[in-house]
Amino acid sequence: MYKLIIRPIFFLFDPEKIHHFTFLLVKLLSRIPFVPSIFRGMYQVNDKKLERNLFELIFKNPVGLAAGFDKNAVLYNELADFGFGFVEIGTVTPKGQVGNPKKRLFRLKDDKGIINRMGFNNEGLSIAIEQLKKNKGKIIIGGNIGKNTNTAPENYTEDYVECFKGLHPYVDYFVLNVSCPNVGSHAKLDDVEYLKELITEVQQLNNKETKQKPILLKIAPDLNNQQLDEIIELVAETKIDGVIASNTSVNREGLKASDERLKEIGNGGLSGQPVKDRSTRVIKYLADNSNKAFPIIGVGGIHSEKDALDKLNAGADLIQIYTGFIYEGPSLVKRINKAILAES
């Protein structure tokens, strides 16, 4: 029904407006007493064989929702009913910011992709904390954190530290988002020496806490083998808990969309089917060349059961969807979990 009726209607409208409308719709429906149980019956697959023990956390299944969907932590309780094993909120920055000028979210229908240049639009750390205080404990929550666009390079670390301290009591794991192509003054975040400094600072804070939270690094799909080797060395040296591979891409090769359309859209991060093979390559390279030395969460272009299994077979321990959720609908989560069970 989603692909035949709902998606064609949704795709008639501006993607960002539909995103907000969908949130409102799910919120309203979930307030009707019997509806959440209907959602759970339709979309959840509950089987012990799906459980994954990672970072000393028990994920009820390995299929998560990637950051960027529930930026301000307003829908994670409701999304738990749709069968996800975990939801990653954010990217959260210390101060709220409007992000880049609209229009900034574009569908590439023929490619089953999306280009966005949202620019870390979010309501800020304090609002995220207030929303996370409403956590009903139904699902594992990740906190994806970043810097404010206007923060000077010498103060980048302070932004991450502020978000880490603020969210620490409320999330189960952290993601340092250093690879988003849609924020300004980004060059320093590509520097390995700076990443060592950032990771070390956050880890020192983590070690002072009564309960430490896993910290992961989110990397781009466009890294070459030398850069991936540097990531492997970085993980070994800093002992960061894992890697998310991968973020959106700036590469536009092989798209069905015309050059005119791409020029009209302009810059931004590409997600969806066009990045599927790139992200899988990154996962496999990291897993093979590190001898699977650290956990990997695989994300990028998962639109089917096969796409998900390819990521897991390449070396991912968990996977995340986002653009596939938009194109294929909520049944995708259930289909993937059933396919994982069939393979087990």
Summary of the structure (lengths in Angstrom):
residues: 344
radius of gyration: 18.8
end to end distance: 29.1
largest distance: 54.8
contacts: 1166
relative contact order: 0.14
helix: 46%
strand: 18%
